[in-house]
Amino acid sequence: MHPSSPEPTLVESVLQPAWLETQGRKEGRYIIGPLLGQGGMGEVYEAWDIVLARPVALKILRNLEPAAMIRFMNEAQLQARLDYPNICKIYDIDASNGTPRIAMQLIRGPNLEDAADDLSLEQVVSILAQVAEAVHGAHQVNLIHRDIKPSNILLQWKEHRGWVPFICDFGLAMALDGPSVTQPLAMTGTPAYMAPEQVRGDRALVGPPTDVYGIGSTLYFALVGRPPCVTTTTAEMLQVKRERRFPRPRALEPRIPPALETILFKCLEPSTKDRYATALELAAALRGVLDTLSAGLAPKPSLRARLRTLAGNRRRTLPSLAVALGLAATLPFLPGYLLRQRLKAGEPVQFISLESSNLEQSIRNERMMPVHDLRPARNRTRTRMAALKAKAAALGARGDGPACFALGRAHFLLEDFNLAKVELGKAWSAGFEVPTSALMLALLAQRESNALTAQAAFLGHAAPPRAAEALALAGQYLAQAKPQTSYPNEFIEALENLLQGNHSLAAGAAGAALKANPWSMESAVLGAGSLALLAKARLDAGDTEGAELSYQEALDLANGSLALSQSCPRLHHAACAAALGLAAIDLERGDLTQTRVANLLRQADRALEIDPDNQPAQSDWLQMRTLKALRLRGLGQDTRPALDEALQFYWSRTREPRNLDLRMDHMVLYWLQAERDFDQNGDPGPSLAEALKDPGHTFTRYRDFLGDLLNFKARWEISRGQDPRGTLETVAGKFEPQDNREASASSWEIAAKARLVRAEWELLHQIDPAESLRRAQTLLKRALESRPSSAAGHALLGQCQVLEAESRPAERKALIAQAGENLRSSRRLNPEDRDLSRLQSLLPRP
């Protein structure tokens, strides 16, 4: 239990409250409970909704003046537009018996004004960061709150999360896309917390920076116990705000970190253009300070401040029991606190902290801008990182940990993952073991494990011991990241499930993390990636419909986050991966349209516009062109233009060392070019030799193209009069299940096709093909049991029956009839399937 919290309770508890009496006073469908608060417009009660059987906060309007009624309805209508975890939800509007009422989410806890004395510095910063993110959520739907202040922020204690804020009272909110409910030059808000443009009544300048000012004023109060402006007249107030004449926070409370004061000053700039442009930028800056605080670089409020709270020197406190509990819980931590005071870093280290926050903020800001080339901004960031490194070098050993952490975090956001691992490792070795660093090291270790496993799979080997070691290391780091504060707890849960291979639970937890913080690019990437892995597993198991559903969920999740971070390379990659999965399913069914192909190509082009040198984006671009070539090939059209464009891109735009996906692209593109040359009676030898320079499995894609490549090589060898059995045995060794090992339906089809190629060669050389055909049919029956909707599976089974008819004349008629049935099934499932065309050429004409 938190030291200064009331008894924890569930917000949405279905348990009836102790005060509930069925004969109690009623307002419409609500039974009225204890009074929670009152003001000039009416009262707010705890109430019981007898229809939905849940507690609510019921605001009842007593002042029926027209202006009050307009504000009351404005609050209900605008707040009801919002669905954000940190904004108090509107459940219902009721006006039975002529009394207007709003039923709202019941928040059991104090407001920030009452609780501020008993909050640590970390808690204050965390609360205001969450408030800023929620306010940005309102801004995204064109709502400006205009009355952000401590009393409009309710707090509720949640286990494992601490104090969670909820913004309430949207009575003065303004819709930027709608008419105002106040006069154009009216001063609207609470004067001590209002921005200068509000004091002037200048509605034209009211926008997101207006609420940024309100958040800054609220932070000022939470830090020093008074708002930044305490004058009594409008003229004096405007003069103070215009000149930013208010006491420096550090003059009132010296233990406030300089970085936090800098953020505060930026919020309270008189001109809107000098403040943070968005509340999300402010949230990012606050979370940067929060990481520093969790590392112990800045002290918590002093014991003296807590004792002063007990003496009642500030305005209001929580109930005395909560304060006493807070003091008792603080005492055991005093030695560590005093030690941090003795070891407190000087201003240069604070500079590193602030610069780290600014670096992260600038990187995230670039990703939130419309699609544009990130390279100039990345170069500017790297220049700043070099300056930061030089500054840290001048500090000596005491700057190593903070500087390496700052550089590692920046490298991580820039997707320079190898450099991020080096710098974060240095920070960790220097004793800078902060939870956020542990989380990033866990992500990097998980990434390393995946890379090692994928490399081994490409070569057809078991994952090396290093992959398991990296995965275990990721788990160890993750355990140390659990108390972290920069990411929602659900994100930690998602990563835990991902490490355990539970993609469904990982996707669900990542979705919850994204709901808690819709601007968390990392949550969106993790969620979309988990859904894509789930889709691939379902596809391998023959569940095409389930795979399609998961790919669509991944695409929706990635695209939803791209609306907020339009220039994020990893989000574009996640969206491309999901879109490719959906398109591949359409291709297998013969449903891939030219319109969808065009949309895919545009999507890949946008990703490259953001970062032309990004290898995942380059591979996405090449895979889109590969899909286009496969569609043209299925339609019997010339694939040369698509393949020539892709290969020109590969050799002119990609550079060594190429990642695993680009190596796969090289193999697939040259295999398709060899097939094209063969179909057009050309020489496929050179392209085939190029494809075989670095052959490997493509398990991560919708099918394993290595089997297609090797089966083509065998057919080409037959056309040249060569013995293909060595190549076909290679296919059997790589794709036929051994010792009841599970395999995907497409792997069984690949192995069956190799057996069919062998049977054709055996017939040609008067060798009995019975064993090859028997094995092919066994494999195909297993494939069709797993995936009955496979057009290729039915077509290949039909080919088996035609070849069997040639070797068993007595059963020819029945076998040809069975082949005809499989022909019709294949045509119904995908009339463009290549194996269907082959079956049609083998069947005798009627």
BALO-381314 format. One record per residue (C-alpha): z, x negated, y; residue in three letters. Coordinates in pm, whole numbers, padded with zeros to 5 digits, always signed. Each point is the difference from the previous one (the first is absolute). Layout:
ZXYALA;...
This chain:
+00000+00000+00000MET;-00088-00126+00348HIS;+00305-00112+00196PRO;-00058+00224+00298SER;-00175+00296-00156SER;+00127+00349-00070PRO;+00011+00110-00360GLU;-00358-00038-00133PRO;-00164+00334-00075THR;-00346+00113-00101LEU;-00218+00127+00282VAL;-00182+00252-00215GLU;+00289+00082-00230SER;-00038+00333-00179VAL;+00378+00025-00036LEU;+00140+00279+00210GLN;+00226-00127+00280PRO;+00371+00071-00018ALA;-00009+00218+00313TRP;-00263+00236-00141LEU;+00101+00364-00027GLU;-00255+00265-00083THR;+00168+00235+00248GLN;-00007-00257+00281GLY;-00182+00044+00330ARG;-00375+00011-00042LYS;-00294-00083+00223GLU;-00310+00136-00167GLY;-00014-00147-00351ARG;+00258-00268+00084TYR;+00378+00007-00055ILE;+00162-00184+00291ILE;+00236-00289-00065GLY;+00176-00258+00217PRO;-00118-00071+00356LEU;-00175-00338+00016LEU;-00071-00012+00373GLY;-00086+00201+00308GLN;-00181-00037+00329GLY;-00149+00194+00285GLY;-00263+00168-00218MET;+00220+00107-00291GLY;+00184-00128-00306GLU;-00074-00184-00323VAL;+00184+00111-00314TYR;+00009-00111-00358GLU;-00138+00302-00186ALA;-00099+00115-00348TRP;-00351+00128-00069ASP;+00061+00286-00242ILE;-00369+00024-00097VAL;-00061-00366-00090LEU;+00369-00072-00083ALA;+00036-00314+00206ARG;+00199-00121+00302PRO;-00175-00030+00336VAL;+00077-00082+00361ALA;-00063+00324+00192LEU;-00076-00027+00372LYS;+00056+00337+00169ILE;-00135+00064+00349LEU;+00247+00184+00224ARG;-00173-00068+00331ASN;-00290+00243-00001LEU;-00148-00117+00332GLU;-00379-00042-00022PRO;+00015-00379+00057ALA;+00260-00041-00275ALA;-00204+00218-00235MET;-00313-00207+00066ILE;+00185-00325-00067ARG;+00160+00147-00313PHE;-00333+00106-00147MET;-00162-00327+00106ASN;+00265-00191-00196GLU;-00059+00208-00312ALA;-00380-00014+00012GLN;-00034-00369+00078LEU;+00274-00126-00232GLN;-00144+00213-00282ALA;-00322-00205+00030ARG;+00186-00309-00116LEU;+00067-00106-00356ASP;+00174-00335+00020TYR;+00312-00115-00188PRO;+00188-00092+00319ASN;-00081+00314+00199ILE;+00221+00304-00045CYS;-00207+00266-00178LYS;-00054+00355+00123ILE;+00035+00253-00283TYR;-00043+00336+00168ASP;-00019+00191+00328ILE;+00172+00338+00003ASP;+00043+00258+00278ALA;+00144+00303-00179SER;+00222+00224+00214ASN;-00148-00159+00311GLY;+00184-00336-00041THR;-00226-00307-00040PRO;+00116-00248-00264ARG;-00132-00327-00141ILE;+00109-00105-00349ALA;-00008-00378-00032MET;+00086-00273-00247GLN;+00377-00045-00011LEU;+00098-00360+00073ILE;+00362-00069-00095ARG;+00112-00281+00225GLY;+00062-00108+00359PRO;-00256-00061+00269ASN;-00070-00352+00121LEU;+00194+00054+00322GLU;+00319+00072-00194ASP;-00056-00260-00271ALA;-00118-00298+00208ALA;+00345-00159+00034ASP;+00037-00032-00374ASP;-00341-00137-00088LEU;-00077-00365-00064SER;-00281-00168+00188LEU;-00218+00008-00314GLU;+00060+00373-00036GLN;-00092+00068+00362VAL;-00325-00196-00028VAL;-00085+00160-00336SER;+00063+00351+00136ILE;-00212-00055+00310LEU;-00282-00156-00206ALA;-00009+00312-00216GLN;+00010+00218+00313VAL;-00295-00192+00146ALA;-00202+00049-00319GLU;+00078+00372-00001ALA;-00092+00033+00368VAL;-00329-00173-00077HIS;-00053+00263-00269GLY;+00034+00269+00266ALA;-00238-00189+00226HIS;-00260-00008-00279GLN;-00022+00380+00027VAL;-00005-00017+00383ASN;+00364+00097+00061LEU;+00215-00178+00259ILE;+00373+00073-00037HIS;+00098-00075+00366ARG;+00373+00027-00069ASP;+00091-00292-00227ILE;+00370-00066+00049LYS;+00302-00081-00219PRO;+00118+00359-00033SER;-00341+00109-00132ASN;+00018-00246-00290ILE;+00207+00133-00289LEU;+00127-00235-00268LEU;+00063+00063-00367GLN;+00143-00246-00249TRP;-00212-00048-00313LYS;+00104-00207-00298GLU;-00191-00332-00026HIS;-00170+00064+00337ARG;+00289+00018+00246GLY;-00033+00199+00320TRP;-00327+00197+00016VAL;-00097+00144+00341PRO;-00160+00339+00064PHE;-00161+00082+00334ILE;+00067+00353+00119CYS;-00045+00223+00307ASP;-00372+00017+00075PHE;+00061+00261+00270GLY;-00150-00225+00267LEU;-00275-00141-00221ALA;-00351-00005+00142MET;-00319+00039-00199ALA;-00265-00233+00140LEU;-00262+00233-00146ASP;+00153+00318+00145GLY;+00134+00156+00320PRO;+00332-00106+00148SER;+00299+00236-00005VAL;+00140-00165+00317THR;-00130-00020+00353GLN;-00236-00295+00062PRO;+00238-00175+00242LEU;+00327+00111-00159ALA;+00252-00265-00100MET;+00039+00067-00373THR;+00256-00176-00219GLY;+00346-00151+00022THR;+00005-00209+00321PRO;+00199-00300-00125ALA;-00248-00056-00286TYR;-00325+00107+00167MET;-00294-00226+00074ALA;-00108-00044+00364PRO;-00307+00220-00046GLU;+00227+00280-00121GLN;+00230-00042+00299VAL;-00304+00029+00227ARG;-00129+00301-00197GLY;-00331-00180-00052ASP;-00130+00181-00310ARG;-00329-00193-00003ALA;+00183-00321-00093LEU;+00219+00156-00267VAL;-00096-00134-00341GLY;+00131-00220-00284PRO;+00143-00263+00241PRO;+00217+00278+00146THR;+00181+00044-00329ASP;+00012-00380-00040VAL;+00203-00005+00323TYR;+00231+00269-00142GLY;+00054-00202-00317ILE;+00074-00308+00212GLY;+00254+00195+00209SER;+00161+00127-00321THR;+00017-00354-00140LEU;+00157-00117+00326TYR;+00272+00264-00036PHE;+00061-00083-00366ALA;+00041-00368+00086LEU;+00219+00012+00312VAL;+00145+00351+00016GLY;-00182+00132+00306ARG;-00359+00099+00086PRO;-00202-00240+00218PRO;+00012+00240+00296CYS;+00323+00172+00112VAL;-00089+00094+00360THR;+00033+00361+00110THR;-00298+00074+00222THR;-00365+00018-00095THR;-00097-00244+00276ALA;+00256-00258-00109GLU;-00099+00046-00362MET;-00367-00052+00074LEU;+00077-00308+00208GLN;+00202-00153-00284VAL;-00269+00072-00255LYS;-00280-00117+00226ARG;+00169-00336+00053GLU;+00164-00018-00342ARG;+00337-00056+00167ARG;+00264+00043-00267PHE;+00250-00242-00156PRO;-00144-00236-00257ARG;+00129+00106-00343PRO;+00112-00355-00081ARG;+00205-00005+00322ALA;+00193+00297-00136LEU;+00003-00113-00365GLU;-00084-00374-00037PRO;-00035+00021-00377ARG;-00321+00203+00026ILE;-00282-00229-00125PRO;-00243-00115+00272PRO;-00292+00126-00212ALA;+00144+00352+00005LEU;+00054-00013+00375GLU;-00364-00105+00043THR;-00111+00302-00201ILE;+00228+00222+00208LEU;-00145-00127+00328PHE;-00353+00067-00124LYS;+00095+00359-00086CYS;+00149+00053+00346LEU;-00286-00139+00206GLU;-00068+00228+00302PRO;-00375+00011-00068SER;-00128+00173-00313THR;-00260-00271-00057LYS;+00269-00270-00022ASP;+00199+00175-00275ARG;-00083+00005-00368TYR;-00321+00197-00028ALA;+00124+00184-00308THR;+00338+00078-00149ALA;-00125-00167-00318LEU;-00032-00334+00184GLU;+00360+00042+00111LEU;+00107+00080-00357ALA;-00169-00318-00127ALA;+00180-00209+00264ALA;+00335+00155-00089LEU;-00054-00061-00370ARG;-00072-00364+00078GLY;+00338-00027+00172VAL;+00156+00183-00295LEU;-00124-00269-00239ASP;+00159-00265+00221THR;+00328+00190+00009LEU;+00006+00035-00379SER;-00046-00377-00022ALA;+00313-00053+00210GLY;-00181-00163+00294LEU;+00152+00250+00242ALA;+00358+00123-00014PRO;+00125+00352-00051LYS;+00209+00168+00270PRO;+00334-00169+00039SER;+00329+00115-00142LEU;+00114+00034+00359ARG;-00265+00263+00058ALA;+00123+00193-00302ARG;+00360-00026+00118LEU;-00113+00115+00343ARG;-00153+00302-00170THR;+00338+00082-00158LEU;+00164-00022+00342ALA;-00246+00261+00126GLY;-00167-00216+00264ASN;-00335+00165-00062ARG;-00099+00359+00031ARG;+00045+00157-00344ARG;+00069-00117-00353THR;-00029+00135-00348LEU;+00310+00169-00145PRO;+00296-00236-00018SER;-00008-00015-00379LEU;-00359-00126+00006ALA;+00087-00262+00263VAL;+00299-00120-00201ALA;-00216-00027-00309LEU;-00256-00195+00202GLY;+00258-00250+00119LEU;+00151-00042-00346ALA;-00340-00065-00150ALA;-00087-00252+00271THR;+00303-00223-00048LEU;-00102-00152-00337PRO;-00323-00124+00154PHE;+00154-00172+00302LEU;+00004-00354-00150PRO;-00376+00013-00065GLY;-00057+00142+00344TYR;+00204-00274+00168LEU;-00185-00261-00206LEU;-00330+00137+00127ARG;+00139-00025+00351GLN;+00085-00367-00050ARG;-00343-00069-00150LEU;-00182+00213+00253LYS;-00345-00138+00079ALA;-00092-00065+00357GLY;-00272+00148+00215GLU;-00286-00198-00163PRO;+00072+00164-00334VAL;+00009+00335+00177GLN;-00343-00090+00137PHE;-00122-00050-00356ILE;+00138+00341-00093SER;-00169+00170+00294LEU;-00328-00180-00057GLU;+00011+00101-00367SER;+00040+00362+00103SER;-00281-00032+00253ASN;-00230-00164-00254LEU;+00055+00279-00250GLU;-00041+00263+00267GLN;-00329-00146+00125SER;-00140-00018-00355ILE;+00097+00360-00071ARG;-00135+00115+00336ASN;-00341-00150-00078GLU;-00008+00193-00328ARG;+00075+00326+00180MET;-00300-00040+00231MET;-00340+00155-00081PRO;-00219-00197-00240VAL;-00076-00342+00148HIS;-00033-00367-00096ASP;+00351-00139-00059LEU;-00104-00365+00004ARG;+00053-00068+00374PRO;+00347+00156-00012ALA;+00079-00196-00317ARG;-00097-00323+00172ASN;+00224+00084+00296ARG;+00285+00074-00238THR;-00045-00331-00179ARG;+00009-00182+00334THR;+00332+00170+00078ARG;+00124-00088-00349MET;-00082-00366+00063ALA;+00197+00012+00326ALA;+00289+00162-00183LEU;-00009-00272-00264LYS;+00012-00268+00269ALA;+00291+00173+00171LYS;+00188+00016-00329ALA;-00066-00369-00069ALA;+00172-00087+00328ALA;+00311+00190-00115LEU;+00040-00205-00314GLY;+00164+00137-00313ALA;+00154+00306+00168ARG;-00346+00137+00078GLY;-00145-00049-00348ASP;+00116+00323-00160GLY;-00084+00243+00284PRO;-00331-00169+00081ALA;-00120-00016-00361CYS;+00098+00364-00046PHE;-00191+00097+00316ALA;-00307-00198-00108LEU;+00018+00133-00356GLY;+00019+00357+00118ARG;-00294-00049+00235ALA;-00207-00164-00278HIS;+00089+00292-00227PHE;-00127+00254+00254LEU;-00313-00210+00055LEU;-00051+00008-00380GLU;+00024-00379-00026ASP;+00213+00049-00308PHE;+00009-00360-00123ASN;+00120-00122+00340LEU;+00248+00288+00017ALA;+00148-00107-00333LYS;+00041-00359+00120VAL;+00170+00090+00330GLU;+00224+00269-00144LEU;+00100-00237-00278GLY;+00098-00259+00260LYS;+00203+00261+00189ALA;+00178+00101-00318TRP;+00076-00362-00089SER;+00138-00052+00351ALA;+00252+00277-00063GLY;-00184+00273+00189PHE;+00047+00249-00283GLU;-00059+00326+00188VAL;-00091+00318-00192PRO;-00343+00033+00162THR;-00084-00355-00109SER;+00113+00088-00353ALA;-00222+00308+00004LEU;-00308-00195+00107MET;+00070-00271-00256LEU;+00027+00274-00263ALA;-00338+00140+00107LEU;-00154-00348-00010LEU;+00142-00074-00344ALA;-00131+00333-00129GLN;-00339-00084+00149ARG;+00003-00341-00173GLU;+00087+00163-00333SER;-00289+00245+00040ASN;-00242-00280+00085ALA;+00101-00207-00302LEU;-00027+00301-00231THR;-00340+00098+00142ALA;-00134-00355-00037GLN;+00112-00010-00364ALA;-00153+00342-00068ALA;-00330-00114+00153PHE;-00007-00286-00249LEU;+00114+00223-00287GLY;+00336-00174-00034HIS;+00355+00128-00011ALA;+00193-00021+00327ALA;+00155-00350+00038PRO;+00378-00051+00006PRO;-00021-00068+00375ARG;-00102+00363+00054ALA;+00317+00127-00166ALA;+00206-00258+00191GLU;-00150+00113+00332ALA;+00071+00363-00089LEU;+00362-00084-00083ALA;+00030-00190+00327LEU;-00134+00304+00185ALA;+00276+00208-00157GLY;+00265-00251+00104GLN;-00120-00004+00360TYR;-00021+00377+00003LEU;+00363+00029-00104ALA;+00092-00204+00309GLN;-00225+00213+00221ALA;+00178+00328-00079LYS;+00240-00011+00296PRO;-00291-00060+00238GLN;-00059+00223+00301THR;-00364-00049+00105SER;-00155+00211-00276TYR;+00102+00339-00141PRO;+00207-00018-00319ASN;-00275+00194-00175GLU;-00228-00300+00053PHE;+00239-00217-00200ILE;+00005+00266-00271GLU;-00380+00009-00005ALA;-00024-00376-00041LEU;+00261+00006-00278GLU;-00207+00254-00192ASN;-00317-00198+00060LEU;+00163-00311-00145LEU;+00095+00204-00306GLN;-00357+00127-00040GLY;+00091+00362+00079ASN;-00287+00080+00233HIS;+00071+00372+00023SER;+00359-00047+00120LEU;-00110-00285+00227ALA;-00257+00225+00165ALA;+00257+00278+00047GLY;+00258-00230+00155ALA;-00262-00162+00226ALA;-00102+00347+00118GLY;+00365+00074+00083ALA;+00024-00331+00187ALA;-00311+00090+00196LEU;+00149+00337+00089LYS;+00313-00178+00124ALA;-00216-00233+00208ASN;-00363+00121+00035PRO;-00099-00321+00178TRP;+00099-00228-00288SER;-00329-00157-00103MET;+00175-00175-00288GLU;+00118+00334-00146SER;-00350+00145+00025ALA;-00158-00303-00168VAL;+00259-00001-00278LEU;-00037+00375-00056GLY;-00380-00001-00004ALA;-00004-00306-00225GLY;+00243+00159-00245SER;-00209+00318-00012LEU;-00315-00205-00063ALA;+00170-00182-00289LEU;+00114+00334-00139LEU;-00357+00130+00029ALA;-00141-00301-00187LYS;+00257+00046-00279ALA;-00096+00365-00031ARG;-00370-00090-00002LEU;+00056-00252-00279ASP;+00188+00268-00196ALA;-00296+00238+00034GLY;+00167+00229+00255ASP;-00286+00016+00249THR;+00135+00302+00185GLU;+00342-00159+00041GLY;-00161-00323+00119ALA;-00207+00189+00254GLU;+00311+00175+00132LEU;+00190-00328+00039SER;-00292-00175+00171TYR;-00030+00292+00242GLN;+00375-00016+00077GLU;-00034-00374+00063ALA;-00296+00057+00231LEU;+00178+00275+00193ASP;+00310-00214+00040LEU;-00197-00303+00123ALA;-00218+00204+00235ASN;+00305+00178+00140GLY;+00157-00332+00091SER;-00331-00132+00135LEU;+00018+00272+00263ALA;+00304-00189+00135LEU;-00108-00359-00080SER;-00378+00010+00036GLN;-00047-00377-00009SER;+00221-00088-00297CYS;-00203-00200-00259PRO;+00235+00074-00291ARG;-00014+00374+00065LEU;-00380-00012+00012HIS;+00002-00191-00329HIS;+00229+00262-00156ALA;-00229+00278+00123ALA;-00311-00180-00131CYS;+00160-00055-00342ALA;+00083+00370-00034ALA;-00343+00108+00126ALA;-00168-00237-00247LEU;+00201+00150-00286GLY;-00107+00352+00095LEU;-00363-00106+00041ALA;+00002-00175-00339ALA;+00121+00322-00165ILE;-00279+00189+00176ASP;-00251-00260-00121LEU;+00117+00041-00360GLU;-00059+00376+00034ARG;-00330-00032+00183GLY;+00153+00162+00310ASP;-00016-00296+00238LEU;-00202+00124+00297THR;-00192-00198+00257GLN;+00229+00141+00270THR;+00308-00132-00176ARG;-00163-00340-00046VAL;-00083-00010+00371ALA;+00360+00087+00088ASN;+00127-00275-00229LEU;-00229-00255+00162LEU;+00120+00099+00348ARG;+00360-00029-00113GLN;-00060-00353-00129ALA;-00182-00093+00321ASP;+00301+00113+00209ARG;+00235-00213-00207ALA;-00221-00304+00054LEU;-00020+00068+00373GLU;+00378-00043+00015ILE;+00003-00331-00187ASP;-00338-00142-00107PRO;+00168-00292-00178ASP;+00241+00210-00205ASN;-00083-00054-00369GLN;+00131+00339-00125PRO;-00215+00169+00266ALA;-00300-00212-00102GLN;+00048+00100-00363SER;+00033+00367+00097ASP;-00330-00029+00187TRP;-00170-00159-00304LEU;+00146+00258-00240GLN;-00137+00280+00217MET;-00348-00158-00020ARG;+00043-00046-00375THR;+00078+00370-00034LEU;-00311+00080+00199LYS;-00209-00220-00231ALA;+00151+00166-00309LEU;-00088+00343+00136ARG;-00359-00106+00071LEU;-00021-00151-00348ARG;+00119+00328-00155GLY;-00265+00189+00195LEU;-00268-00242-00122GLY;-00061-00130+00355GLN;-00048-00357+00119ASP;+00331-00181+00048THR;-00158-00305+00164ARG;+00081+00083+00368PRO;+00367+00076-00071ALA;+00046-00307-00220LEU;-00185-00233+00236ASP;+00219+00119+00290GLU;+00316-00052-00203ALA;-00094-00346-00126LEU;-00106-00114+00346GLN;+00340+00113+00128PHE;+00178-00177-00287TYR;-00158-00337+00068TRP;-00001+00017+00380SER;+00335+00166+00077ARG;+00243-00094-00277THR;+00152-00345-00032ARG;+00177-00209-00262GLU;+00259+00026-00132PRO;-00108+00354-00083ARG;+00263+00236-00131ASN;-00017+00163-00342LEU;-00167+00317+00126ASP;-00284-00198+00160LEU;-00050-00189-00326ARG;-00029+00336-00178MET;-00251+00113+00263ASP;-00211-00310-00065HIS;-00016+00076-00373MET;-00075+00373+00039VAL;-00269-00047+00266LEU;-00190-00261-00201TYR;+00031+00210-00318TRP;-00159+00294+00185LEU;-00273-00228+00134GLN;-00069-00128-00353ALA;-00023+00361-00127GLU;-00242+00082+00281ARG;-00219-00301-00078ASP;-00002+00095-00369PHE;-00093+00363+00071ASP;-00287-00113+00224GLN;-00132-00244-00263ASN;+00115-00299+00199GLY;+00204-00298-00112ASP;+00373+00088+00004PRO;+00097-00351-00117GLY;+00095-00154+00337PRO;+00208+00301+00110SER;+00165+00023-00343LEU;+00088-00369+00012ALA;+00155+00049+00345GLU;+00202+00298-00121ALA;+00129-00204-00295LEU;+00120-00288+00218LYS;+00338+00166+00049ASP;+00022+00296-00236PRO;+00317+00199-00046GLY;+00154+00339-00062HIS;+00014+00249+00285THR;+00295+00205-00122PHE;+00103+00083+00355THR;-00324+00193+00057ARG;-00110+00335-00135TYR;-00172-00174-00295ARG;-00010-00347-00149ASP;-00340-00135+00103PHE;+00038-00309-00221LEU;-00095+00219-00298GLY;-00313+00124+00179ASP;-00097-00357+00081LEU;+00044-00127-00358LEU;-00178+00299-00157ASN;-00291-00059+00236PHE;-00005-00367-00098LYS;-00025+00104-00368ALA;-00291+00240+00071ARG;-00179-00273+00196TRP;+00048-00243-00288GLU;-00155+00256-00239ILE;-00300+00038+00234SER;-00052-00375-00021ARG;+00024-00006-00378GLY;+00343-00162-00001GLN;+00296+00089-00221ASP;+00246+00202+00213PRO;+00285+00007-00252ARG;+00198-00279+00167GLY;+00003+00189+00330THR;+00079+00330-00175LEU;+00291-00155-00188GLU;+00133-00114+00337THR;-00015+00362+00120VAL;+00178+00117-00315ALA;+00273-00260+00046GLY;+00056+00097+00362LYS;-00028+00380-00022PHE;+00072+00129-00348GLU;+00369+00087-00043PRO;+00186-00238-00229GLN;+00316+00094-00194ASP;-00005+00358+00133ASN;+00007-00128+00354ARG;-00062+00271+00258GLU;-00321-00014+00198ALA;-00175+00213+00259SER;-00280+00241-00086ALA;-00249-00216+00191SER;+00105-00307-00205SER;-00066+00189-00323TRP;-00341+00104+00135GLU;-00084-00360+00090ILE;+00094-00118-00350ALA;-00198+00286-00156ALA;-00306-00089+00205LYS;+00020-00357-00129ALA;+00007+00134-00359ARG;-00305+00213+00080LEU;-00191-00299+00137VAL;+00086-00185-00320ARG;-00115+00295-00214ALA;-00338+00003+00180GLU;-00042-00372-00059TRP;+00097+00043-00369GLU;-00258+00280-00048LEU;-00260-00222+00161LEU;+00080-00277-00251HIS;+00032+00226-00311GLN;+00379-00044-00010ILE;+00211+00303-00096ASP;+00156+00130+00326PRO;+00247+00235-00177ALA;+00313-00202+00084GLU;-00099-00046+00366SER;-00075+00373+00035LEU;+00319+00100-00177ARG;+00206-00218+00231ARG;-00186+00129+00307ALA;+00065+00363-00098GLN;+00369-00069-00060THR;+00033-00153+00344LEU;-00190+00283+00168LEU;+00206+00270-00167LYS;+00314-00165+00133ARG;-00157-00028+00345ALA;-00097+00369+00003LEU;+00344+00105-00121GLU;+00141-00184+00300SER;-00266+00117+00247ARG;-00206+00299-00124PRO;-00179+00023+00333SER;-00174-00338-00039SER;-00376+00044+00023ALA;-00047-00360-00119ALA;+00219+00063-00305GLY;-00212+00298-00114HIS;-00325-00188+00070ALA;+00111-00305-00197LEU;+00111+00217-00292LEU;-00345+00161+00005GLY;-00158-00346-00011GLN;+00211-00081-00308CYS;-00131+00313-00172GLN;-00365-00084+00081VAL;+00037-00354-00139LEU;+00181+00134-00305GLU;-00286+00243-00059ALA;-00240-00295-00016GLU;+00204-00166-00275SER;+00076+00326-00190ARG;-00325+00202-00023PRO;+00154+00267-00225ALA;+00240+00104+00275GLU;-00243-00051+00286ARG;-00039+00364+00102LYS;+00373+00070+00023ALA;+00070-00325+00181LEU;-00276+00060+00256ILE;+00141+00348+00061ALA;+00345-00148+00063GLN;-00154-00253+00237ALA;-00166+00289+00185GLY;+00338+00171+00044GLU;+00146-00319+00145ASN;-00305-00031+00226LEU;+00069+00347+00144ARG;+00372-00075+00044SER;-00076-00325+00180SER;-00259+00162+00224ARG;+00245+00276+00095ARG;+00267-00256+00090LEU;-00222-00245+00189ASN;-00378+00035+00007PRO;-00028-00343+00167GLU;+00179-00199-00272ASP;-00190-00313-00113ARG;+00102+00039-00363ASP;-00136+00355+00010LEU;-00337-00138+00104SER;+00013-00242-00291ARG;+00079+00284-00243LEU;-00290+00205+00135GLN;-00237-00291-00066SER;+00124-00035-00361LEU;-00021+00365-00099LEU;-00332+00116-00148PRO;-00197+00235+00223ARG;+00003+00364-00117PRO;
